[in-house]
Amino acid sequence: MSEKEELIKDIKELISVDGKEAIDINPNYLEYFQLDELISIKEKLLSRKSKIKETTLLFLDEIYEKTKEE
């Protein structure tokens, strides 16, 4: 598997909600995107996923604190 194909595979997994959901990406992207662009896309997705987890944890902590007070 080429590095581009591996990056496309990683990007599909990051886009998927549960990691198992089938995500289709046009195989022509292997031709269209350069390696550095695919790396950038993957890094942005990782960053967004991390921020979502952080926000979710803060939200859950806030809910927990409110229920503790009651």
C-alpha positions in Angstrom: 0.0 0.0 0.0 1.4 3.4 -1.0 1.8 6.2 1.5 -1.0 8.1 -0.2 -3.3 5.1 0.0 -2.4 4.7 3.7 -3.2 8.4 4.3 -6.6 8.0 2.5 -7.3 5.0 4.7 -6.4 7.0 7.9 -8.6 10.0 6.7 -11.5 7.6 6.1 -11.2 6.3 9.7 -11.0 9.8 11.1 -14.1 10.9 9.2 -16.0 7.8 10.4 -18.0 8.3 13.6 -17.3 4.9 15.1 -14.2 3.9 13.0 -16.2 1.0 11.4 -18.6 2.9 9.3 -17.9 2.6 5.6 -16.7 5.9 4.2 -16.2 6.2 0.4 -13.6 8.6 -0.9 -13.1 8.9 -4.6 -9.9 7.0 -5.5 -9.1 9.8 -8.0 -8.0 11.8 -4.9 -4.9 9.7 -4.9 -4.0 11.4 -8.2 -5.4 14.8 -7.3 -3.9 15.5 -3.9 -0.2 15.7 -3.2 1.2 13.9 -0.3 1.7 17.0 1.8 -2.0 18.0 1.2 -3.2 14.6 2.5 -0.9 14.9 5.5 -2.4 18.3 6.2 -5.9 17.0 5.9 -5.1 14.2 8.3 -3.6 16.6 10.8 -6.6 18.9 10.7 -9.0 16.0 11.2 -6.9 14.8 14.2 -6.9 18.3 15.7 -10.7 18.6 15.2 -11.3 15.2 16.7 -9.1 16.2 19.7 -11.0 19.5 20.2 -14.4 17.7 20.0 -13.2 15.2 22.7 -12.0 18.1 24.9 -15.3 20.0 24.5 -17.3 16.9 25.2 -15.3 16.2 28.4 -15.7 19.8 29.6 -19.5 19.5 28.9 -19.8 16.2 30.8 -17.7 17.6 33.7 -20.1 20.6 33.8 -23.2 18.3 33.9 -21.6 16.2 36.6 -20.9 19.2 38.8 -24.5 20.4 38.4 -25.9 17.0 39.3 -23.6 16.9 42.3 -24.9 20.2 43.6 -28.5 18.9 43.4 
